[in-house]
Amino acid sequence: MNKLLKKMIALAGVMLLVLFLAAPAMAADAPSASEPAAQSETQQDNSIGLKAVATGIAVGLAAAGGGIGMGLATAKTTESIARQPEAEGKVRTTLMLGLVFIETAIIYALLVVILIIFVL
């Protein structure tokens, strides 16, 4: 339990570090009133930057979550087969079904990212 807590704290620290490093990308200069064309260009540039940050975070979280889930499922399946070799077929079928559901969630995240990039 202590080891898991340390890993969770380390992961939270890394996520906070990434968030703090992304903050300058989200910062914007105040536009001057004498340049309205520059204001719309600046807003468009900020929009592109925010889209890039959002898509990077979304794909990263989806891939990380999916990778962890697939790894845990594979590990538990291997343990199960080692304990009961006669149930290998049923366990493997269940594993494949679970991996398909995990992969589907990752593909949905990819579709959301594509929508963010091209529609918003």
Long-range contacts (C-beta under 8 A, 24 or more apart in sequence): 18-57, 22-53, 22-57, 25-49, 25-50, 25-52, 25-53, 26-50, 26-53, 51-116, 51-117, 51-120, 54-116, 55-113, 55-116, 55-117, 58-109, 58-112, 58-113, 58-116, 59-109, 59-110, 59-113, 61-109, 62-105, 62-106, 62-109, 62-110, 63-106, 65-105, 65-106, 66-102, 66-103, 66-105, 66-106, 69-102, 70-99, 70-102, 70-103, 73-98, 73-99, 73-102
